[in-house]
Amino acid sequence: MATDFQQRESLMQSSPDVLANYQLDRLNRLIADILPDNRFYQEKFSSINLPLESLDQLESLPFTLKSELVEQAEHSGFAANLTFPIDQYVRFHRTSGTKGRPMVVLDTRDDWDWWMDSWQYVLDAADIRTDDRVLMAFSFGPFIGFWSAHDAVAHRGALVIPTGGMSTVARLELMRTMDVTTLFCTPSYAIHLAQIAGENQIKASELGLRRIVVAGEPGGSVPAVRHQIETHWNARVLDHSGASEVGPWGFGDPLARGLYVNEAEFIAEFLSVESGNYADQGELSELVLTCLGRTGSPIIRYRTGDLVKPVWDDEQSCRFVLLSGGVLGRSDDMMIIRGVNIFPSSIEQILRSFPEIVEFRMTAFKNGAMDALRIDIEDRLEDPKRVAEELHLRLGLHIDVKCVEIGTLPRFELKGKRFIDQR
């Protein structure tokens, strides 16, 4: 369902009732399209009265869990929710495998068109124009984020520059010679790229970037990380979020308050971490997503495992739900240390406020029956005490912080793996 800029703007400014009716119509049409052929959802919805008469009935549908998709993938190699025979699919991608084994995800031509339409909300927010020159600082393996971003920018009409296999220095040189205006990468790599630029007497802030679109980690919505990137590059940072099995569901708020859920293409639900019921405004909750336009690999009421705080604000030009602070963490990453809920992104916000810290790693482990945490830092000042004191001041917790030699901790082009969970 192709949309132009005016249509996207209209949907973003719709009243809750208008948006709910639009979503209900899209959802019922999706279910009607897939049920004749999709055995996965045939079985899940066999006892459900369809079509739905209102979105209030959405909770009558069962959740979709990643474990269900992966279980089938272990036997056939493909996710369990495919609608059509394999010969009708044209795009092969695979999840990053950050949690568990990688899973193959397939898309039809129509699905890929839907990806392109959904990406336009991200590119609108980033103000990508046809005269932009956009560098993709990715390896271009089977992860879907690289390819969907690349094709969406080309679909937009801007010049897109892939850099798979190039070294960091070669990418910097290409940015300079091609007068690149926009960079797509992870937050970790944006910082690393600037550090390598400095080591090679290149001023990242003078390369002429207007914006940097980041994804793959919470950093784009973490104020200290975003500030560090924007300071290095003298460019605006825009956050984005998506997943192989779901699609490109989130785009950054221009006021840098967090992420909007693209409710034109996704229905968002929020389950309270405390009660398990629907969450109130601002309550810590798990994000549940239903994709409205992907028939070949449909996903309905998918428990993402992402922890967020939803805010509904009719005063802004975009009336989609805002996730304050973006994705705060993963449900399986949350630590409870002496009764305090802690997320890796909360620690990163504090560590990134120290410009002398080059890199860091957090390791969670069990100390008896309790969660515990230690942090290794590469610190130009070699003064872990001041960092531990700031963590205690901000979090009320004593955390073991140690210095390691600069250059010994891993660097990341893809998703940063700075949190090691040994619990």
Contacts in CASP RR format, 6 or more apart in sequence:
PFRMAT RR
TARGET T0000
AUTHOR 0000-0000-0000
METHOD contacts of the structure
MODEL  1
MATDFQQRESLMQSSPDVLANYQLDRLNRLIADILPDNRFYQEKFSSINL
PLESLDQLESLPFTLKSELVEQAEHSGFAANLTFPIDQYVRFHRTSGTKG
RPMVVLDTRDDWDWWMDSWQYVLDAADIRTDDRVLMAFSFGPFIGFWSAH
DAVAHRGALVIPTGGMSTVARLELMRTMDVTTLFCTPSYAIHLAQIAGEN
QIKASELGLRRIVVAGEPGGSVPAVRHQIETHWNARVLDHSGASEVGPWG
FGDPLARGLYVNEAEFIAEFLSVESGNYADQGELSELVLTCLGRTGSPII
RYRTGDLVKPVWDDEQSCRFVLLSGGVLGRSDDMMIIRGVNIFPSSIEQI
LRSFPEIVEFRMTAFKNGAMDALRIDIEDRLEDPKRVAEELHLRLGLHID
VKCVEIGTLPRFELKGKRFIDQR
1 26 0 8 1.000
1 114 0 8 1.000
1 117 0 8 1.000
1 293 0 8 1.000
2 113 0 8 1.000
2 117 0 8 1.000
3 11 0 8 1.000
3 117 0 8 1.000
3 120 0 8 1.000
3 264 0 8 1.000
5 120 0 8 1.000
5 124 0 8 1.000
8 120 0 8 1.000
8 121 0 8 1.000
8 124 0 8 1.000
8 264 0 8 1.000
11 19 0 8 1.000
11 22 0 8 1.000
11 263 0 8 1.000
11 264 0 8 1.000
12 121 0 8 1.000
12 264 0 8 1.000
12 317 0 8 1.000
12 318 0 8 1.000
12 319 0 8 1.000
12 320 0 8 1.000
13 317 0 8 1.000
13 318 0 8 1.000
13 319 0 8 1.000
14 22 0 8 1.000
14 319 0 8 1.000
15 319 0 8 1.000
16 312 0 8 1.000
16 319 0 8 1.000
19 263 0 8 1.000
19 264 0 8 1.000
19 319 0 8 1.000
20 54 0 8 1.000
20 55 0 8 1.000
22 264 0 8 1.000
23 55 0 8 1.000
23 263 0 8 1.000
23 267 0 8 1.000
23 292 0 8 1.000
24 52 0 8 1.000
24 54 0 8 1.000
24 55 0 8 1.000
26 292 0 8 1.000
26 293 0 8 1.000
27 52 0 8 1.000
27 55 0 8 1.000
27 58 0 8 1.000
27 267 0 8 1.000
27 290 0 8 1.000
27 292 0 8 1.000
27 300 0 8 1.000
28 50 0 8 1.000
28 51 0 8 1.000
28 52 0 8 1.000
30 292 0 8 1.000
30 293 0 8 1.000
30 295 0 8 1.000
30 298 0 8 1.000
30 300 0 8 1.000
31 41 0 8 1.000
31 45 0 8 1.000
31 50 0 8 1.000
31 51 0 8 1.000
31 300 0 8 1.000
32 50 0 8 1.000
32 51 0 8 1.000
33 295 0 8 1.000
34 41 0 8 1.000
34 83 0 8 1.000
34 295 0 8 1.000
34 296 0 8 1.000
34 298 0 8 1.000
35 41 0 8 1.000
35 42 0 8 1.000
35 45 0 8 1.000
35 50 0 8 1.000
37 83 0 8 1.000
37 84 0 8 1.000
38 81 0 8 1.000
38 82 0 8 1.000
38 83 0 8 1.000
38 298 0 8 1.000
40 68 0 8 1.000
40 72 0 8 1.000
40 80 0 8 1.000
40 81 0 8 1.000
40 82 0 8 1.000
41 81 0 8 1.000
41 298 0 8 1.000
41 300 0 8 1.000
44 61 0 8 1.000
44 62 0 8 1.000
44 64 0 8 1.000
45 61 0 8 1.000
45 62 0 8 1.000
48 60 0 8 1.000
48 61 0 8 1.000
49 60 0 8 1.000
52 58 0 8 1.000
52 60 0 8 1.000
55 267 0 8 1.000
58 267 0 8 1.000
58 269 0 8 1.000
58 290 0 8 1.000
58 301 0 8 1.000
59 269 0 8 1.000
61 300 0 8 1.000
61 301 0 8 1.000
62 301 0 8 1.000
63 288 0 8 1.000
63 301 0 8 1.000
63 302 0 8 1.000
63 303 0 8 1.000
64 81 0 8 1.000
64 299 0 8 1.000
64 300 0 8 1.000
64 301 0 8 1.000
64 302 0 8 1.000
64 303 0 8 1.000
65 302 0 8 1.000
65 303 0 8 1.000
66 245 0 8 1.000
66 302 0 8 1.000
66 303 0 8 1.000
68 80 0 8 1.000
69 79 0 8 1.000
69 80 0 8 1.000
69 81 0 8 1.000
69 103 0 8 1.000
69 245 0 8 1.000
70 79 0 8 1.000
70 100 0 8 1.000
70 101 0 8 1.000
70 103 0 8 1.000
71 80 0 8 1.000
72 78 0 8 1.000
72 79 0 8 1.000
72 80 0 8 1.000
73 79 0 8 1.000
73 80 0 8 1.000
73 101 0 8 1.000
73 103 0 8 1.000
73 104 0 8 1.000
74 101 0 8 1.000
77 103 0 8 1.000
77 104 0 8 1.000
78 86 0 8 1.000
78 104 0 8 1.000
78 106 0 8 1.000
79 103 0 8 1.000
79 104 0 8 1.000
79 105 0 8 1.000
79 106 0 8 1.000
79 245 0 8 1.000
79 297 0 8 1.000
81 297 0 8 1.000
81 298 0 8 1.000
81 299 0 8 1.000
82 89 0 8 1.000
82 106 0 8 1.000
82 296 0 8 1.000
82 297 0 8 1.000
83 295 0 8 1.000
83 296 0 8 1.000
83 297 0 8 1.000
83 298 0 8 1.000
84 108 0 8 1.000
84 296 0 8 1.000
86 106 0 8 1.000
88 108 0 8 1.000
88 296 0 8 1.000
89 106 0 8 1.000
89 107 0 8 1.000
89 108 0 8 1.000
89 296 0 8 1.000
90 107 0 8 1.000
90 108 0 8 1.000
90 109 0 8 1.000
90 112 0 8 1.000
91 106 0 8 1.000
91 107 0 8 1.000
91 108 0 8 1.000
91 111 0 8 1.000
91 112 0 8 1.000
91 144 0 8 1.000
91 147 0 8 1.000
92 104 0 8 1.000
92 106 0 8 1.000
92 142 0 8 1.000
93 104 0 8 1.000
93 105 0 8 1.000
93 106 0 8 1.000
93 107 0 8 1.000
93 142 0 8 1.000
93 143 0 8 1.000
93 144 0 8 1.000
93 145 0 8 1.000
93 147 0 8 1.000
93 244 0 8 1.000
94 102 0 8 1.000
94 103 0 8 1.000
94 104 0 8 1.000
94 105 0 8 1.000
94 142 0 8 1.000
94 143 0 8 1.000
94 144 0 8 1.000
94 244 0 8 1.000
95 102 0 8 1.000
95 103 0 8 1.000
95 105 0 8 1.000
95 143 0 8 1.000
95 243 0 8 1.000
95 244 0 8 1.000
95 245 0 8 1.000
96 102 0 8 1.000
96 143 0 8 1.000
96 244 0 8 1.000
96 414 0 8 1.000
96 415 0 8 1.000
97 103 0 8 1.000
98 415 0 8 1.000
98 417 0 8 1.000
99 330 0 8 1.000
99 332 0 8 1.000
103 244 0 8 1.000
103 245 0 8 1.000
105 144 0 8 1.000
105 244 0 8 1.000
105 245 0 8 1.000
105 297 0 8 1.000
106 296 0 8 1.000
106 297 0 8 1.000
107 115 0 8 1.000
107 294 0 8 1.000
107 296 0 8 1.000
107 297 0 8 1.000
108 295 0 8 1.000
108 296 0 8 1.000
110 295 0 8 1.000
110 296 0 8 1.000
111 293 0 8 1.000
111 294 0 8 1.000
111 295 0 8 1.000
111 296 0 8 1.000
111 297 0 8 1.000
112 151 0 8 1.000
114 265 0 8 1.000
114 293 0 8 1.000
114 294 0 8 1.000
115 148 0 8 1.000
115 151 0 8 1.000
115 152 0 8 1.000
115 247 0 8 1.000
115 248 0 8 1.000
115 294 0 8 1.000
116 148 0 8 1.000
116 151 0 8 1.000
116 152 0 8 1.000
116 155 0 8 1.000
117 265 0 8 1.000
118 247 0 8 1.000
118 248 0 8 1.000
118 249 0 8 1.000
118 262 0 8 1.000
118 265 0 8 1.000
119 148 0 8 1.000
119 149 0 8 1.000
119 152 0 8 1.000
119 155 0 8 1.000
119 248 0 8 1.000
120 152 0 8 1.000
120 155 0 8 1.000
120 156 0 8 1.000
121 248 0 8 1.000
121 250 0 8 1.000
121 251 0 8 1.000
121 262 0 8 1.000
121 264 0 8 1.000
121 265 0 8 1.000
122 152 0 8 1.000
122 213 0 8 1.000
122 238 0 8 1.000
122 240 0 8 1.000
122 248 0 8 1.000
122 250 0 8 1.000
122 251 0 8 1.000
122 252 0 8 1.000
123 152 0 8 1.000
123 153 0 8 1.000
123 156 0 8 1.000
124 251 0 8 1.000
125 238 0 8 1.000
125 251 0 8 1.000
125 252 0 8 1.000
125 253 0 8 1.000
125 254 0 8 1.000
125 260 0 8 1.000
126 182 0 8 1.000
126 211 0 8 1.000
126 213 0 8 1.000
126 238 0 8 1.000
126 251 0 8 1.000
127 210 0 8 1.000
127 211 0 8 1.000
128 134 0 8 1.000
128 153 0 8 1.000
128 156 0 8 1.000
128 158 0 8 1.000
128 182 0 8 1.000
128 211 0 8 1.000
129 158 0 8 1.000
130 156 0 8 1.000
130 157 0 8 1.000
130 158 0 8 1.000
131 158 0 8 1.000
132 158 0 8 1.000
132 159 0 8 1.000
132 181 0 8 1.000
132 182 0 8 1.000
132 210 0 8 1.000
133 158 0 8 1.000
133 159 0 8 1.000
133 161 0 8 1.000
133 178 0 8 1.000
133 179 0 8 1.000
133 180 0 8 1.000
133 181 0 8 1.000
133 182 0 8 1.000
134 153 0 8 1.000
134 158 0 8 1.000
134 159 0 8 1.000
134 160 0 8 1.000
134 161 0 8 1.000
134 180 0 8 1.000
134 181 0 8 1.000
134 182 0 8 1.000
134 183 0 8 1.000
134 184 0 8 1.000
135 161 0 8 1.000
135 163 0 8 1.000
135 171 0 8 1.000
135 174 0 8 1.000
135 175 0 8 1.000
135 178 0 8 1.000
135 180 0 8 1.000
135 182 0 8 1.000
135 183 0 8 1.000
135 184 0 8 1.000
136 146 0 8 1.000
136 149 0 8 1.000
136 150 0 8 1.000
136 153 0 8 1.000
136 160 0 8 1.000
136 161 0 8 1.000
136 162 0 8 1.000
136 163 0 8 1.000
136 164 0 8 1.000
136 184 0 8 1.000
136 185 0 8 1.000
137 163 0 8 1.000
137 171 0 8 1.000
137 183 0 8 1.000
137 184 0 8 1.000
137 185 0 8 1.000
137 189 0 8 1.000
137 193 0 8 1.000
137 413 0 8 1.000
138 145 0 8 1.000
138 146 0 8 1.000
138 149 0 8 1.000
138 162 0 8 1.000
138 163 0 8 1.000
138 164 0 8 1.000
138 184 0 8 1.000
138 185 0 8 1.000
138 413 0 8 1.000
138 414 0 8 1.000
139 146 0 8 1.000
139 164 0 8 1.000
139 165 0 8 1.000
139 413 0 8 1.000
139 414 0 8 1.000
140 146 0 8 1.000
140 147 0 8 1.000
140 150 0 8 1.000
140 162 0 8 1.000
140 164 0 8 1.000
140 165 0 8 1.000
143 244 0 8 1.000
143 414 0 8 1.000
144 244 0 8 1.000
144 247 0 8 1.000
145 215 0 8 1.000
145 242 0 8 1.000
145 244 0 8 1.000
145 248 0 8 1.000
148 247 0 8 1.000
148 248 0 8 1.000
149 184 0 8 1.000
149 213 0 8 1.000
150 160 0 8 1.000
150 162 0 8 1.000
152 248 0 8 1.000
153 160 0 8 1.000
153 184 0 8 1.000
154 160 0 8 1.000
158 182 0 8 1.000
161 174 0 8 1.000
161 178 0 8 1.000
161 180 0 8 1.000
163 170 0 8 1.000
163 171 0 8 1.000
163 174 0 8 1.000
166 174 0 8 1.000
168 192 0 8 1.000
168 193 0 8 1.000
168 196 0 8 1.000
169 196 0 8 1.000
169 200 0 8 1.000
171 193 0 8 1.000
172 193 0 8 1.000
172 196 0 8 1.000
172 197 0 8 1.000
172 200 0 8 1.000
172 202 0 8 1.000
172 204 0 8 1.000
172 207 0 8 1.000
174 180 0 8 1.000
175 183 0 8 1.000
175 207 0 8 1.000
175 209 0 8 1.000
176 202 0 8 1.000
176 207 0 8 1.000
179 208 0 8 1.000
180 207 0 8 1.000
180 208 0 8 1.000
180 209 0 8 1.000
181 208 0 8 1.000
181 209 0 8 1.000
181 210 0 8 1.000
181 211 0 8 1.000
182 209 0 8 1.000
182 210 0 8 1.000
182 211 0 8 1.000
182 212 0 8 1.000
182 213 0 8 1.000
183 190 0 8 1.000
183 193 0 8 1.000
183 209 0 8 1.000
183 211 0 8 1.000
183 212 0 8 1.000
183 213 0 8 1.000
183 233 0 8 1.000
183 235 0 8 1.000
184 212 0 8 1.000
184 213 0 8 1.000
184 214 0 8 1.000
185 193 0 8 1.000
185 212 0 8 1.000
185 214 0 8 1.000
185 413 0 8 1.000
186 214 0 8 1.000
186 215 0 8 1.000
186 216 0 8 1.000
186 217 0 8 1.000
186 412 0 8 1.000
186 413 0 8 1.000
186 414 0 8 1.000
186 415 0 8 1.000
186 416 0 8 1.000
187 214 0 8 1.000
187 216 0 8 1.000
187 217 0 8 1.000
187 218 0 8 1.000
187 219 0 8 1.000
187 220 0 8 1.000
187 222 0 8 1.000
187 225 0 8 1.000
187 226 0 8 1.000
187 229 0 8 1.000
188 217 0 8 1.000
188 411 0 8 1.000
188 412 0 8 1.000
188 413 0 8 1.000
188 415 0 8 1.000
188 416 0 8 1.000
188 418 0 8 1.000
189 412 0 8 1.000
189 413 0 8 1.000
189 414 0 8 1.000
190 212 0 8 1.000
190 214 0 8 1.000
190 229 0 8 1.000
190 232 0 8 1.000
190 233 0 8 1.000
190 237 0 8 1.000
191 225 0 8 1.000
191 228 0 8 1.000
191 229 0 8 1.000
191 232 0 8 1.000
192 411 0 8 1.000
192 412 0 8 1.000
192 413 0 8 1.000
193 204 0 8 1.000
194 204 0 8 1.000
194 229 0 8 1.000
194 232 0 8 1.000
194 233 0 8 1.000
195 358 0 8 1.000
197 203 0 8 1.000
197 204 0 8 1.000
197 207 0 8 1.000
198 204 0 8 1.000
204 232 0 8 1.000
204 233 0 8 1.000
204 234 0 8 1.000
205 231 0 8 1.000
205 232 0 8 1.000
205 233 0 8 1.000
205 234 0 8 1.000
206 234 0 8 1.000
207 233 0 8 1.000
208 234 0 8 1.000
208 235 0 8 1.000
209 233 0 8 1.000
209 234 0 8 1.000
209 235 0 8 1.000
210 235 0 8 1.000
210 236 0 8 1.000
211 235 0 8 1.000
211 236 0 8 1.000
211 237 0 8 1.000
211 238 0 8 1.000
212 229 0 8 1.000
212 230 0 8 1.000
212 233 0 8 1.000
212 235 0 8 1.000
212 236 0 8 1.000
212 237 0 8 1.000
212 238 0 8 1.000
213 237 0 8 1.000
213 238 0 8 1.000
213 240 0 8 1.000
214 220 0 8 1.000
214 229 0 8 1.000
214 237 0 8 1.000
214 238 0 8 1.000
214 239 0 8 1.000
214 240 0 8 1.000
215 239 0 8 1.000
215 240 0 8 1.000
215 241 0 8 1.000
215 242 0 8 1.000
216 241 0 8 1.000
216 242 0 8 1.000
216 414 0 8 1.000
216 415 0 8 1.000
217 415 0 8 1.000
217 416 0 8 1.000
218 326 0 8 1.000
218 327 0 8 1.000
218 328 0 8 1.000
218 329 0 8 1.000
218 344 0 8 1.000
218 345 0 8 1.000
218 348 0 8 1.000
219 225 0 8 1.000
219 226 0 8 1.000
219 239 0 8 1.000
219 345 0 8 1.000
219 348 0 8 1.000
220 226 0 8 1.000
220 229 0 8 1.000
220 237 0 8 1.000
220 239 0 8 1.000
221 239 0 8 1.000
221 252 0 8 1.000
221 256 0 8 1.000
221 258 0 8 1.000
221 259 0 8 1.000
221 325 0 8 1.000
221 326 0 8 1.000
221 327 0 8 1.000
222 325 0 8 1.000
222 345 0 8 1.000
222 348 0 8 1.000
222 349 0 8 1.000
222 352 0 8 1.000
223 256 0 8 1.000
223 349 0 8 1.000
224 348 0 8 1.000
224 349 0 8 1.000
224 350 0 8 1.000
224 351 0 8 1.000
224 352 0 8 1.000
224 353 0 8 1.000
225 348 0 8 1.000
225 349 0 8 1.000
225 352 0 8 1.000
226 237 0 8 1.000
226 239 0 8 1.000
226 256 0 8 1.000
227 352 0 8 1.000
228 352 0 8 1.000
228 355 0 8 1.000
229 235 0 8 1.000
229 237 0 8 1.000
230 236 0 8 1.000
230 237 0 8 1.000
237 256 0 8 1.000
238 251 0 8 1.000
238 252 0 8 1.000
239 251 0 8 1.000
239 252 0 8 1.000
239 258 0 8 1.000
239 259 0 8 1.000
239 326 0 8 1.000
240 248 0 8 1.000
240 250 0 8 1.000
240 251 0 8 1.000
240 252 0 8 1.000
240 259 0 8 1.000
241 248 0 8 1.000
241 249 0 8 1.000
241 250 0 8 1.000
241 259 0 8 1.000
241 306 0 8 1.000
241 326 0 8 1.000
241 327 0 8 1.000
242 248 0 8 1.000
242 249 0 8 1.000
242 250 0 8 1.000
243 249 0 8 1.000
243 304 0 8 1.000
245 297 0 8 1.000
245 299 0 8 1.000
245 302 0 8 1.000
246 266 0 8 1.000
246 289 0 8 1.000
246 291 0 8 1.000
246 299 0 8 1.000
246 302 0 8 1.000
246 304 0 8 1.000
247 291 0 8 1.000
247 294 0 8 1.000
248 262 0 8 1.000
249 261 0 8 1.000
249 262 0 8 1.000
249 265 0 8 1.000
249 266 0 8 1.000
249 289 0 8 1.000
249 291 0 8 1.000
250 259 0 8 1.000
250 260 0 8 1.000
250 261 0 8 1.000
250 262 0 8 1.000
251 259 0 8 1.000
251 260 0 8 1.000
251 262 0 8 1.000
252 258 0 8 1.000
252 259 0 8 1.000
252 260 0 8 1.000
253 259 0 8 1.000
253 260 0 8 1.000
253 318 0 8 1.000
253 322 0 8 1.000
257 322 0 8 1.000
257 324 0 8 1.000
257 325 0 8 1.000
258 322 0 8 1.000
258 323 0 8 1.000
258 324 0 8 1.000
258 325 0 8 1.000
258 326 0 8 1.000
259 322 0 8 1.000
259 323 0 8 1.000
259 325 0 8 1.000
259 326 0 8 1.000
259 327 0 8 1.000
260 318 0 8 1.000
260 320 0 8 1.000
260 321 0 8 1.000
260 322 0 8 1.000
260 323 0 8 1.000
261 268 0 8 1.000
261 287 0 8 1.000
261 289 0 8 1.000
261 320 0 8 1.000
261 321 0 8 1.000
261 323 0 8 1.000
262 320 0 8 1.000
263 320 0 8 1.000
263 321 0 8 1.000
264 292 0 8 1.000
264 320 0 8 1.000
265 291 0 8 1.000
265 292 0 8 1.000
265 293 0 8 1.000
266 289 0 8 1.000
266 290 0 8 1.000
266 291 0 8 1.000
266 292 0 8 1.000
267 289 0 8 1.000
267 290 0 8 1.000
267 292 0 8 1.000
268 287 0 8 1.000
268 288 0 8 1.000
268 289 0 8 1.000
268 310 0 8 1.000
268 321 0 8 1.000
269 278 0 8 1.000
269 287 0 8 1.000
269 288 0 8 1.000
269 289 0 8 1.000
269 290 0 8 1.000
269 301 0 8 1.000
270 278 0 8 1.000
270 279 0 8 1.000
270 283 0 8 1.000
270 285 0 8 1.000
270 286 0 8 1.000
270 287 0 8 1.000
270 288 0 8 1.000
270 308 0 8 1.000
270 310 0 8 1.000
271 277 0 8 1.000
271 278 0 8 1.000
271 279 0 8 1.000
271 285 0 8 1.000
271 286 0 8 1.000
271 288 0 8 1.000
271 303 0 8 1.000
272 278 0 8 1.000
272 279 0 8 1.000
272 280 0 8 1.000
272 283 0 8 1.000
272 284 0 8 1.000
272 285 0 8 1.000
273 283 0 8 1.000
273 284 0 8 1.000
273 285 0 8 1.000
273 286 0 8 1.000
273 307 0 8 1.000
273 331 0 8 1.000
274 283 0 8 1.000
274 284 0 8 1.000
279 285 0 8 1.000
279 310 0 8 1.000
281 310 0 8 1.000
281 311 0 8 1.000
281 312 0 8 1.000
282 309 0 8 1.000
282 310 0 8 1.000
282 311 0 8 1.000
282 324 0 8 1.000
283 309 0 8 1.000
283 310 0 8 1.000
284 307 0 8 1.000
284 308 0 8 1.000
284 309 0 8 1.000
284 328 0 8 1.000
284 341 0 8 1.000
285 307 0 8 1.000
285 308 0 8 1.000
285 309 0 8 1.000
285 310 0 8 1.000
286 303 0 8 1.000
286 304 0 8 1.000
286 305 0 8 1.000
286 306 0 8 1.000
286 307 0 8 1.000
286 308 0 8 1.000
286 331 0 8 1.000
287 304 0 8 1.000
287 305 0 8 1.000
287 306 0 8 1.000
287 307 0 8 1.000
287 308 0 8 1.000
287 323 0 8 1.000
287 327 0 8 1.000
288 301 0 8 1.000
288 302 0 8 1.000
288 303 0 8 1.000
288 304 0 8 1.000
289 299 0 8 1.000
289 302 0 8 1.000
289 304 0 8 1.000
290 299 0 8 1.000
290 300 0 8 1.000
290 301 0 8 1.000
290 302 0 8 1.000
291 298 0 8 1.000
291 299 0 8 1.000
291 300 0 8 1.000
291 302 0 8 1.000
305 330 0 8 1.000
305 331 0 8 1.000
305 332 0 8 1.000
306 327 0 8 1.000
306 329 0 8 1.000
306 330 0 8 1.000
306 331 0 8 1.000
307 327 0 8 1.000
307 328 0 8 1.000
307 329 0 8 1.000
307 330 0 8 1.000
307 331 0 8 1.000
307 334 0 8 1.000
307 343 0 8 1.000
308 323 0 8 1.000
308 324 0 8 1.000
308 326 0 8 1.000
308 327 0 8 1.000
308 328 0 8 1.000
309 323 0 8 1.000
309 324 0 8 1.000
309 325 0 8 1.000
309 328 0 8 1.000
310 321 0 8 1.000
310 322 0 8 1.000
310 323 0 8 1.000
310 324 0 8 1.000
311 321 0 8 1.000
311 322 0 8 1.000
311 323 0 8 1.000
311 324 0 8 1.000
312 319 0 8 1.000
312 321 0 8 1.000
312 322 0 8 1.000
313 319 0 8 1.000
313 322 0 8 1.000
316 322 0 8 1.000
327 345 0 8 1.000
328 343 0 8 1.000
328 345 0 8 1.000
328 346 0 8 1.000
329 343 0 8 1.000
329 344 0 8 1.000
329 345 0 8 1.000
332 421 0 8 1.000
333 343 0 8 1.000
333 344 0 8 1.000
333 419 0 8 1.000
333 421 0 8 1.000
334 341 0 8 1.000
334 342 0 8 1.000
334 343 0 8 1.000
335 341 0 8 1.000
335 342 0 8 1.000
335 343 0 8 1.000
335 364 0 8 1.000
335 371 0 8 1.000
335 373 0 8 1.000
336 342 0 8 1.000
336 371 0 8 1.000
337 370 0 8 1.000
337 371 0 8 1.000
337 372 0 8 1.000
337 373 0 8 1.000
337 397 0 8 1.000
337 399 0 8 1.000
338 370 0 8 1.000
338 397 0 8 1.000
340 395 0 8 1.000
340 396 0 8 1.000
340 397 0 8 1.000
342 373 0 8 1.000
342 395 0 8 1.000
342 397 0 8 1.000
344 362 0 8 1.000
344 418 0 8 1.000
344 419 0 8 1.000
346 395 0 8 1.000
347 362 0 8 1.000
347 373 0 8 1.000
347 375 0 8 1.000
347 391 0 8 1.000
348 360 0 8 1.000
348 418 0 8 1.000
350 390 0 8 1.000
350 391 0 8 1.000
350 394 0 8 1.000
350 395 0 8 1.000
351 357 0 8 1.000
351 360 0 8 1.000
351 375 0 8 1.000
351 377 0 8 1.000
351 387 0 8 1.000
353 390 0 8 1.000
354 379 0 8 1.000
354 386 0 8 1.000
354 387 0 8 1.000
354 390 0 8 1.000
356 379 0 8 1.000
356 380 0 8 1.000
356 381 0 8 1.000
357 377 0 8 1.000
357 378 0 8 1.000
357 379 0 8 1.000
357 380 0 8 1.000
357 387 0 8 1.000
358 378 0 8 1.000
358 379 0 8 1.000
358 380 0 8 1.000
358 406 0 8 1.000
358 407 0 8 1.000
359 377 0 8 1.000
359 378 0 8 1.000
359 406 0 8 1.000
359 407 0 8 1.000
359 409 0 8 1.000
359 410 0 8 1.000
359 411 0 8 1.000
360 375 0 8 1.000
360 376 0 8 1.000
360 377 0 8 1.000
360 378 0 8 1.000
360 409 0 8 1.000
360 418 0 8 1.000
361 375 0 8 1.000
361 376 0 8 1.000
361 409 0 8 1.000
361 410 0 8 1.000
361 418 0 8 1.000
361 419 0 8 1.000
361 420 0 8 1.000
362 373 0 8 1.000
362 374 0 8 1.000
362 375 0 8 1.000
362 418 0 8 1.000
362 419 0 8 1.000
362 420 0 8 1.000
363 373 0 8 1.000
363 374 0 8 1.000
363 375 0 8 1.000
363 376 0 8 1.000
363 419 0 8 1.000
363 420 0 8 1.000
363 422 0 8 1.000
364 371 0 8 1.000
364 372 0 8 1.000
364 373 0 8 1.000
364 419 0 8 1.000
364 420 0 8 1.000
364 421 0 8 1.000
364 422 0 8 1.000
364 423 0 8 1.000
365 371 0 8 1.000
365 372 0 8 1.000
365 373 0 8 1.000
365 374 0 8 1.000
365 422 0 8 1.000
365 423 0 8 1.000
366 372 0 8 1.000
366 422 0 8 1.000
366 423 0 8 1.000
371 423 0 8 1.000
373 399 0 8 1.000
373 400 0 8 1.000
374 399 0 8 1.000
374 400 0 8 1.000
374 401 0 8 1.000
374 402 0 8 1.000
375 387 0 8 1.000
375 391 0 8 1.000
375 399 0 8 1.000
375 400 0 8 1.000
375 401 0 8 1.000
375 402 0 8 1.000
376 402 0 8 1.000
376 403 0 8 1.000
376 404 0 8 1.000
376 409 0 8 1.000
377 384 0 8 1.000
377 387 0 8 1.000
377 401 0 8 1.000
377 402 0 8 1.000
377 403 0 8 1.000
377 404 0 8 1.000
378 403 0 8 1.000
378 404 0 8 1.000
378 405 0 8 1.000
378 406 0 8 1.000
378 407 0 8 1.000
378 408 0 8 1.000
378 409 0 8 1.000
379 387 0 8 1.000
379 403 0 8 1.000
380 406 0 8 1.000
382 403 0 8 1.000
383 403 0 8 1.000
384 401 0 8 1.000
384 402 0 8 1.000
384 403 0 8 1.000
385 401 0 8 1.000
387 401 0 8 1.000
388 398 0 8 1.000
388 399 0 8 1.000
388 400 0 8 1.000
388 401 0 8 1.000
391 397 0 8 1.000
391 399 0 8 1.000
391 401 0 8 1.000
392 398 0 8 1.000
392 399 0 8 1.000
410 417 0 8 1.000
END
